[in-house]
Amino acid sequence: MGLFKKIVTSQFIDVIEWKDSTQNTMVHRYDMDGKEIMMGAQLTVRESQLAVFVNEGQLADIFEPGRYELSTGNMPIMTALKAWKFGFKSPFKSDVYFVNTKQFLDRKWGTSNPVMMRDAEFGMIRIRAFGIFAFRVKDPEVFLKEVFGTNGMFTVEDVEGQIKRTLISGLSDAIAESKIPALDMAANYQELSAFVQKALNPQVEALGLTLTNFIIENISLPEDVEKAIDKRTSMGVAGDLNKYTQYQAAEAMREAANNQSGGGMAGMGVGMGAGAAMGQMFAQSMNAANQPPATQPETVPCVSCGKRIAKGSKFCPHCGAAQSPQEKTCTKCGAKMDADAKFCPECGQKSE
């Protein structure tokens, strides 16, 4: 009798648990080995796990982390599907799947081909980008229905490609919607990453997953755009464009003078010509710097309308009024003085 009881007991499962020894398993189907589950069996669900019971292809009860003794009381969906009567204690058949709900970190993504986007300043441009992302299972029921199916095991690699394609296909739209100019992208990686994560999460959640992190490490612009940015940077650093042009010309001539590929005499001629040109250029620069600033002509108010006119004008160009003499001559020394002066500034003679 004891031997018979041991044989019968070995045909049933009384302990159900999954010890994950991998780093990338998302779903693991518990191996029943043709056995049935005893009513009252012990179910252990560890942290970052969910246990899902499936009855003949239909999702039944889902157990969160904890320790359970299986009964009709904590398996309401299975009880309804099996039409169990109250107090049911017989063994039963069911598939049990353990879903890993931890974050899968440091998953790399990148654009294998340039992505088209519209920029307000440069128009249509192509960009390349790469970075990392993290995700986890958010809704195990949706994930099992939409992605997993009835496989025995499901790993990160099985779904990673789908997530990457979703991210890259929506990246250009998300960047365009963010309205961050191409010139400002490098300074806004963090803000842009958060925006892209928020914009693309609904597409990932349709698979029962969620993006827990999305990081843009680099966005490379087309070569022409990068050259344009470099030119703008150089112009900003140069400040005075005239001085910058002179400096560039001097550098070019110095390189030409140092180039000895043309032979001794030719190189000497280039060097002499460069030296002479540099001397002329710097002389012109010094002369331009030493030129006194242009002076504005002296003006006086019109005797009629009061507007400023050039000193010495006989008529006002604004109202046409004749102007009274603005200067007179000293009767003693002959010096010129203002018409309204009462004494000569040179000899002190009283003006008549």
Order of alpha helices (4+ residues) and beta strands (2+ residues): alpha-beta-beta-beta-beta-beta-beta-alpha-beta-beta-beta-beta-alpha-beta-alpha-alpha-beta-alpha-alpha-alpha-beta-beta-beta-beta
